Amino acid sequence: MKTRWCFLFSAMVFSLAAVTPVGAASESQPNVLFILIDDLGWMDLHCQGNPAVDTPNVDRLAREGMRFTDAYAAAPVCSPTRAAILTGQAPARLHITNHIPDRESFIPDEPKLLPASMLDHLPLDAETIAERLKAAGYATAFLGKWHLSGAGRGKAEFEPDRQGFDLNLGGCGFGGPPTYFDPYRIPHLPSREPGQYLPDRLADEAIAFMSHHREKPFLVFLWNYTVHWPMEAPETLLTKYADHKGPGLNDPRYGAMIEAMDAAVGRVLGALDRLGLKDRTLVIFTSDNGGFSGVADNRPLRDGKGDLYEGGLRVPLIVRWPGNVPAGSLCRTPVISMDFYATLLEAAGLSPDPKTPQDGESLMPLLLQTGGLERDVLFFHYPNYAWHRSNRLGGAIRRGDYKLIERFDDGTLELFHLKSDLGERRNLASERPEIASSLAGQLRAWRNRVGASMPKKPELPVSRSNGIR
C-alpha cells in the first residue's frame, strides 16, 4: 500500500518499551499532556501562517516538535471528535455524530431529510484511553470541556470520573461556559478567585496536578472551553486587538481569546520545564473541529465549523516529545483524531485490545521517522444538522490528494484535488467520473462496515423554528 512520508529536518530512532503489566507504571513510560482547544481553526495560529494573531508559546511548541499540515478532526463539530479521541473509534461507529444534544430546532424549515439518530452520551462500555493508561499505573486528570454526558449539565454517570479519570474539574454536559470569568457556573469547577479567566484557572489546575504526580507517569487532558463562544477575554488583550479586524480575523475579540489561550498554554509548558518533566512528557496540541466562521477567518480553506469542507474539518496539530520527535519537523501525511488512541497506547508500551474495533492508526512511524502509515484513506460522516442549520447532510472521504463529498439529500458528488485546489472551488466530479465513482463506492462500503446511522426522509412536511446555539 502506498504510504506518505513526513518531511523532517532531523531524525532520531526510538525503541519503545515492552508492554507494561496492568497497574505497574514503567520508568520508560512518558507523561502525556493532551491540550485540546475548542473551535480553534486551522489558520488561527501565527505558526500556521496567520499574521493577525500572536501565539508565541504555541509557535515555540511547533519549533520544538512536529507540526502536521494535514490533520483532521473526526467530525466538523465537537462531541463526535472528543468521543473519537477518547476511544479511537469513528463517530459513525460510536453513533455520536453531532454536538450534544442533537436538537430538533437545528432542523431547517421544510427539510429534504431528517437527521440520523444518535446517542447523547459516551457509553460506559466504550473503553477510553484514560481507562487503559490508568490500569497501567498512570495518574489521570480531566480539566475543562467534556460535552459527552448528555444535554444540559449532563448525567453524572457519564462524566470523566466514570471514564478513567481520577480527577474531573469542569467536565460536564456543557458545550460552552456561561462566562469565562470566575464564578464560571460550570459543574465540578467551584469558584476560587472571582474574576479569574477560565484558561488561567485550568492552567493552574494542570500545573498543580503535574507537580503533585511528577514522580509517576500522568495523563492530563487539558481540554479548554476556549476559544468557543462567548467571545470574552482579558481587557488588556481586548484593547490590543480592538482594531484587528480584517484578513486573519473576523472578530477582534477572537484574536484576544487566541492570545489569552496561548499565554495559558505557555504557563503549562513552562511548568514542565521547571519541574524537570519536559523531556519525559509527550505533548499533543490540537483542536476538535474547524473554526467558527462567525469569528474565525478560515481562508484559504472553504467554510468552517459544521460543514464537511476543509474549513470545518482541517485542524492544527503539533506533537512534541523531546529526544524522540525531531524538533522543527513538518509532516504532510493526512492524520485524524482516532489516531491518538493507538499512538498513546504505543507510547505507553501497551497493546490494543483485539476485541475492540479501532478506526485509527498509531502515528509513531511518522513521529519517530521509522516509516509511513498503512492506510491511504480517511472517512467522515456527518448525517446531522449543525446549530446554524445551513449544512447539507453528507459524508466525505480523502484518498491521496483527492477528496470527495457525498450529499445525502440528492446524491450529489463533489470531487476536489486538494493539492491544487485547497479552497475546494472546482468540482471535478464530471471531469474525473472514474475517481468520483471509486471514492463514492469506498465511502459507502465503509459506512456499511461501521454500521453508520443514516438520515431519513420525512413522512410529512416539517417546519422548524430557528434554534439557538
C-alpha positions in Angstrom: 0.0 0.0 0.0 1.3 3.4 -0.9 2.4 5.5 2.0 3.1 9.2 2.5 6.2 10.2 4.4 6.9 13.1 6.8 9.5 15.7 5.7 11.9 16.1 8.6 14.8 18.4 9.3 16.4 15.8 11.6 15.9 12.2 12.5 16.1 10.1 15.6 15.3 6.5 16.3 13.5 5.4 19.4 12.9 1.9 20.8 9.5 1.6 22.6 9.2 0.0 26.0 7.9 -3.5 26.3 4.3 -3.9 27.2 3.8 -2.9 30.8 1.8 -5.2 33.2 -1.5 -3.9 34.4 -1.2 -1.5 37.3 2.5 -1.2 37.1 4.0 2.0 35.6 7.3 1.8 33.9 10.0 4.5 34.1 10.2 4.5 30.4 6.5 5.4 30.0 6.1 9.1 29.1 3.8 11.5 30.8 1.1 12.7 28.4 -0.2 16.3 28.2 -3.1 16.4 25.7 -4.2 20.0 25.0 -7.4 20.3 23.1 -8.6 23.8 22.1 -12.3 24.1 21.3 -13.2 25.5 17.8 -9.6 26.6 17.0 -9.3 26.8 13.3 -6.5 25.6 11.0 -5.4 29.2 10.4 -5.8 30.5 13.9 -2.1 30.4 14.9 0.8 32.5 13.9 2.8 29.4 13.1 0.1 28.3 10.7 0.6 31.5 8.7 -1.9 33.9 10.4 -0.1 37.3 10.9 -3.1 38.8 12.7 -2.6 36.8 15.9 0.3 36.5 18.4 0.8 32.9 19.6 4.5 32.8 20.7 4.1 29.8 23.1 2.4 27.5 20.6 4.8 28.7 17.9 7.6 27.6 20.2 6.0 24.3 20.7 5.9 23.8 16.9 9.6 24.7 16.7 10.4 22.1 19.4 8.2 19.3 17.9 6.4 18.2 14.7 3.7 20.3 13.0 1.2 18.5 10.9 -0.2 20.3 7.8 -3.0 17.8 7.0 -4.5 16.9 10.4 -8.3 16.4 10.5 -10.9 16.4 13.2 -13.0 13.3 13.2 -16.1 15.5 12.7 -16.8 19.2 11.9 -18.3 19.6 15.4 -17.1 19.0 18.9 -18.8 16.0 20.7 -18.0 13.4 17.9 -14.4 14.4 17.8 -14.0 14.2 21.5 -15.5 10.7 21.6 -13.2 9.7 18.8 -10.1 10.8 20.6 -11.1 9.0 23.8 -12.0 5.7 22.1 -10.1 5.5 18.8 -13.4 4.8 17.1 -15.1 6.8 14.4 -18.1 8.9 15.2 -20.1 6.8 12.7 -19.2 3.6 14.7 -20.0 5.2 18.0 -23.3 6.7 16.8 -22.2 10.1 18.2 -22.3 12.2 15.0 -23.3 15.7 16.2 -22.8 18.1 19.0 -24.8 17.0 22.0 -27.8 17.4 22.2 -28.9 17.0 18.6 -31.9 19.3 18.9 -34.9 19.3 16.7 -34.6 23.1 16.5 -31.5 22.6 14.3 -33.6 21.1 11.5 -34.2 23.7 8.8 -37.6 24.5 7.5 -39.1 22.0 5.0 -36.0 19.7 5.1 -35.4 17.1 2.5 -34.0 14.8 5.2 -34.4 14.3 8.9 -31.1 13.8 10.8 -29.8 10.4 11.7 -30.5 9.2 15.2 -27.6 9.3 17.7 -26.6 8.8 21.3 -26.4 11.8 23.7 -23.5 10.4 25.7 -20.4 8.3 25.5 -21.4 4.8 26.8 -19.6 3.4 29.7 -18.7 0.2 27.8 -16.6 2.3 25.4 -13.1 1.8 26.7 -11.3 5.1 26.9 -7.6 5.8 26.6 -7.7 7.1 30.2 -9.0 3.7 31.4 -6.2 1.9 29.6 -3.5 4.2 31.0 -4.9 4.3 34.5 -4.8 0.5 34.5 -1.2 0.7 33.6 -0.4 2.9 36.6 -0.9 6.4 35.2 -2.4 9.2 37.3 -5.2 10.7 35.2 -6.9 14.1 35.2 -9.5 15.7 33.0 -9.7 19.5 33.0 -12.2 21.5 31.0 -14.8 20.7 28.4 -16.2 17.2 28.2 -19.6 17.5 26.4 -20.2 13.8 26.3 -22.5 13.2 29.2 -25.9 14.3 28.0 -27.8 17.5 27.5 -27.7 20.5 29.8 -25.5 19.8 32.8 -25.2 16.2 31.7 -25.6 13.0 33.7 -23.1 12.1 36.5 -22.9 8.5 35.4 -21.3 9.5 32.0 -18.8 12.1 33.3 -15.0 11.8 33.2 -14.6 10.2 36.6 -16.6 7.3 35.3 -14.4 7.0 32.2 -11.0 6.5 33.7 -10.1 9.9 35.1 -9.0 10.2 38.7 -9.8 14.0 38.7 -12.5 15.9 36.9 -12.6 19.7 37.0 -15.2 21.2 34.7 -16.1 18.2 32.7 -19.9 18.0 32.3 -22.6 18.3 29.6 -21.9 21.9 28.8 -20.8 22.8 25.3 -19.6 26.3 26.3 -19.2 28.2 29.5 -21.8 30.7 30.8 -18.9 33.0 31.2 -15.1 32.9 31.1 -14.7 34.8 34.3 -15.0 33.3 37.8 -17.6 32.4 39.0 -18.0 30.3 35.9 -21.2 28.5 36.9 -19.7 25.3 35.4 -20.4 22.0 37.3 -17.3 20.5 39.0 -15.4 23.8 38.8 -16.1 25.7 42.1 -15.4 29.4 42.3 -11.9 30.1 43.7 -10.8 33.6 42.6 -13.5 36.0 41.4 -12.7 37.4 38.0 -10.0 34.9 37.1 -10.0 34.0 33.4 -11.0 30.4 32.8 -8.0 29.3 30.7 -5.7 30.6 33.5 -7.7 28.7 36.1 -7.4 25.4 34.1 -3.7 26.1 33.6 -3.3 26.4 37.4 -5.1 23.1 37.9 -3.0 21.3 35.3 0.2 22.6 36.9 -0.9 21.6 40.3 -1.8 18.1 39.2 1.5 17.6 37.3 3.5 18.8 40.2 1.8 16.5 42.6 2.2 13.5 40.4 5.6 14.2 38.9 7.2 11.0 40.4 4.9 8.7 38.4 3.5 8.8 34.8 0.5 11.1 34.4 -2.1 11.7 31.7 -3.5 15.2 31.7 -6.3 16.1 29.3 -6.4 19.9 29.3 -9.4 20.3 27.1 -10.1 24.0 27.2 -13.5 25.6 26.7 -11.8 28.4 24.9 -11.9 29.6 22.1 -15.6 28.7 21.9 -18.4 31.3 22.3 -19.0 33.6 24.3 -16.3 36.0 23.0 -14.7 37.1 26.3 -11.0 37.9 27.0 -8.9 39.9 29.4 -9.4 43.7 29.0 -5.7 44.3 28.1 -6.0 41.9 25.1 -9.3 43.2 24.0 -7.7 46.7 23.8 -4.7 45.3 21.9 -6.9 43.6 19.3 -9.6 46.3 19.1 -8.5 47.4 15.6 -7.5 43.9 14.3 -10.4 43.2 12.0 -9.7 42.1 8.5 -7.6 39.3 7.0 -6.9 36.7 9.6 -9.7 37.7 12.0 -13.5 38.3 11.5 -13.8 39.5 15.1 -11.1 41.3 17.2 -12.4 39.6 20.4 -11.4 36.3 18.9 -7.8 37.4 18.4 -7.8 38.4 22.1 -9.1 35.0 23.1 -6.5 33.2 21.0 -3.6 35.1 22.5 -5.0 34.6 26.0 -5.2 30.8 25.3 -1.6 30.9 24.1 -0.5 32.6 27.3 -2.2 29.9 29.4 -0.7 27.1 27.4 2.7 28.8 27.8 2.4 28.7 31.6 1.7 24.9 31.5 4.6 24.3 29.2 6.8 26.4 31.4 5.8 24.4 34.4 7.0 21.2 32.6 10.4 22.9 32.3 10.5 24.0 35.9 9.5 20.6 37.2 12.2 18.9 35.0 9.5 17.0 33.1 9.8 18.4 29.6 12.0 15.5 28.3 9.7 12.9 29.8 6.4 14.3 28.5 4.6 13.7 25.2 2.6 16.9 24.4 -0.2 16.9 21.9 -1.8 20.2 20.9 -4.8 20.2 18.5 -8.5 21.3 18.0 -11.8 19.5 18.0 -13.1 21.0 14.7 -12.6 23.9 12.3 -13.0 27.5 13.2 -16.5 29.0 13.7 -16.8 31.3 10.6 -18.6 34.0 12.6 -15.3 34.9 14.2 -12.6 33.0 12.5 -11.1 33.7 9.1 -10.6 30.2 7.8 -9.2 31.2 4.4 -7.8 29.7 2.3 -10.0 26.8 3.4 -13.7 26.8 2.5 -16.4 27.4 5.1 -15.9 26.4 8.7 -17.3 24.5 11.7 -20.3 22.4 11.0 -19.5 21.6 7.4 -17.6 18.9 5.5 -15.4 21.3 3.6 -11.8 21.7 4.8 -12.7 24.7 6.9 -14.8 22.5 9.1 -12.5 19.5 9.3 -8.9 20.5 9.0 -7.3 21.5 12.3 -3.8 22.5 13.7 -1.8 19.6 15.2 1.6 19.8 17.0 3.3 17.0 18.8 6.4 17.4 21.0 8.4 14.6 22.6 12.0 15.7 23.1 14.6 13.1 22.1 12.0 11.2 20.1 10.1 13.6 17.8 12.6 15.7 15.8 12.4 19.4 16.6 11.3 21.7 13.9 9.8 18.8 11.8 6.9 19.1 9.4 4.6 16.2 8.4 2.2 16.3 5.4 0.7 12.9 5.9 -3.1 13.1 6.5 -4.0 12.1 10.1 -7.2 12.1 12.1 -8.5 12.2 15.7 -8.9 8.5 16.1 -5.1 8.1 15.7 -4.3 9.5 19.1 -5.7 6.4 20.9 -3.4 4.0 19.2 -0.5 6.5 19.4 -0.8 6.9 23.2 -1.1 3.1 23.7 2.1 2.5 21.8 3.9 5.4 23.6 3.0 3.8 26.9 4.1 0.3 25.7 0.6 -1.1 25.7 -1.1 -3.3 23.2 -4.5 -2.7 21.6 -7.4 -4.8 22.8 -8.1 -7.2 19.9 -11.8 -7.3 20.9 -12.2 -3.6 20.5 -12.5 -2.2 16.9 -10.1 0.6 16.2 -10.5 3.2 13.4 -7.2 5.0 13.9 -3.6 4.1 13.4 -0.6 4.8 15.6 1.3 7.9 14.4 4.6 6.5 15.9 6.1 5.7 12.5 5.6 9.3 11.5 6.7 10.8 14.8 9.8 8.7 15.0 10.7 8.6 11.3 10.6 4.9 11.1 8.1 4.6 8.2 4.7 5.7 6.9 1.1 4.7 7.7 -0.5 1.6 6.3 -3.8 3.3 5.4 -4.2 5.7 2.5 -7.8 6.9 3.2 -9.8 8.9 5.7 -13.6 8.8 6.2 -16.1 11.3 7.6 -19.8 11.0 8.4 -22.0 14.0 9.2 -25.7 13.0 8.9 -27.0 15.7 11.3 -27.7 19.4 11.1 -25.3 21.8 12.9 -26.6 24.5 15.1 -26.5 27.0 12.2 -28.9 24.8 10.2 -27.2 25.6 6.9 -25.2 22.5 6.3 -26.2 19.7 3.9 -26.1 16.2 5.4 -23.4 14.0 3.9 -20.1 12.1 4.2 -16.6 12.6 2.9 -13.6 10.6 2.0 -10.0 11.7 1.4 -7.6 9.4 -0.6 -4.3 10.8 -1.5 -4.8 14.4 -2.8 -8.4 13.8 -3.8 -11.4 14.5 -1.5 -15.0 13.6 -2.3 -18.1 14.8 -0.5 -21.4 13.0 -0.9 -24.6 14.9 -0.2 -27.3 12.7 1.2 -30.3 14.8 0.1 -29.8 14.3 -3.6 -26.7 12.1 -4.1 -24.6 14.9 -5.4 -20.9 14.2 -5.5 -18.2 16.9 -5.2 -14.7 15.9 -6.0 -11.7 18.2 -5.3 -7.9 17.9 -5.8 -6.6 19.4 -2.6 -3.0 19.8 -3.7 -4.0 22.2 -6.5 -7.3 23.4 -5.0 -7.1 23.7 -1.2 -10.1 26.0 -1.2 -12.3 23.4 -2.8 -13.6 25.7 -5.6 -13.5 23.4 -8.6 -15.7 20.3 -8.6 -14.0 17.7 -10.7 -16.8 15.0 -10.4 -17.8 15.3 -14.0 -14.3 15.6 -15.3 -13.0 12.6 -13.3 -16.0 10.4 -13.1 -14.0 7.2 -12.5 -12.2 8.7 -9.5 -15.5 10.1 -8.1 -17.2 6.7 -8.5 -14.4 4.8 -6.9 -14.3 7.1 -3.9 -18.1 7.1 -3.5 -18.1 3.3 -3.5 -15.3 3.2 -1.0 -17.2 5.7 1.3 -20.4 3.7 1.1 -18.7 0.4 1.8 -17.1 2.0 4.9 -20.4 3.2 6.2 -21.8 -0.3 5.9 -18.7 -1.8 7.8 -19.0 0.6 10.8 -22.9 0.4 10.9 -23.4 4.1 10.3 -26.8 5.6 11.0 -28.3 7.4 8.1 -30.8 10.3 7.8 -34.4 9.6 6.7 -36.9 11.2 4.5 -39.7 13.0 6.5 -43.1 11.3 6.2 -44.8 14.6 6.4 -43.7 18.2 5.7 -41.6 19.5 8.6 -41.2 23.1 9.6 -38.9 24.1 12.5 -38.4 27.5 14.1 -34.8 28.7 14.3 -32.9 27.1 17.1 -30.4 28.8 19.4 -26.8 27.6 19.8 
